Amino acid sequence: MNRKNSKIDRRSFVRHGVGAGVGAWALDRIPKKEMVSQNKSAGSPIIITSHTNDTAADAMQQAWSILTDGGSALDAVERGANVIEVDPNDSGVGYGGLPNEEGVIQLDSSIMDGKTYNAGAVAAIENVKTPCSVARLVMERTDHVILVGQGALDFARSYGFEEVDLHTERSRNAFLRWREEHSDRDDYGPPDHLVTPNQDEDDYDSIPFHYGTTNVLAVDSNGDISGITTTSGLSWKINGRIGDSPIIGAGLYVDNDIGAAGATGRGEDVIKCCGSFYIVMRMGQGRSPQEACEDAIEFIVHKYRNVNPNFFPSEKFVAINKDGEMGCASMGSNRVPSMTVANSDGLRIEEGVRTQYTG
């Protein structure tokens, strides 16, 4: 190689491909698709979350008020994520999240500031309702990116975070039922002669099981972009398991010149494809947020179906770009994926695309 000609700037890097890490198939083979409906906010502020319940609407209203007052995208995404994290009825994030196999709720979160290209994260942190706020302090008050477990909790304590029992009655009861019913080869649960056959309230299938995560992404009036991903992770996971949510480039990625992306679903799949980074790089090559999210789903399926033809992904991706366009895609659910959006057009739920794999 001629080293004099080997230097390439970041924009050329994005334009011509992000290299061997994601492969030629990932960046060049994917066919162009018809553009789905895009919702531009003409450079004005926008904030989205992958959640679509009433709490998400409240979260986006509070975050939007920060943006309309001239506040930063960073402050807005933290406010929005905090509202969701402290909701005791949300079993996939923060307080009341579903625990691991030992009955302990361990939370993961990451945050990234496009303006400074800085990031912070915590993983397997216990007893703190708002892990994304701890992650922000990791980003702003240390030169590290991620703190884990007891170290993350000690760090949170040093900044005065209140320690609480993260269990609600609902999450604790769900764990106790799972422990009783997940195996017929242990001694949890009543003796056989006292078990009522086909009793719906005791069916294993009725016990909550999910990956539960939320992403919050925003562009502010200065055009700066920030994002947060926060979760209680895979329910009943092995103690200490960490998914994609606290890993920059997997569960979250932000580039202030391009946009931001976040992931929910099976974290192991997202980690192995660097899902959020991949989406942002695709947007940097000119793909819309919607197209880039669909590209990521196809990339995952393409890789896994080479090994297992019956593989069906559970991931959902959301993304925004600097122009205020947004996207959302999944494949592993019968429901059309959606997101809660707040911008100059109002507060609403927007549908994405349930991707059909093209092979």
Summary of the structure (lengths in Angstrom):
residues: 359
radius of gyration: 20.7
end to end distance: 35.3
largest distance: 80.0
contacts: 1325
relative contact order: 0.17
helix: 34%
strand: 20%
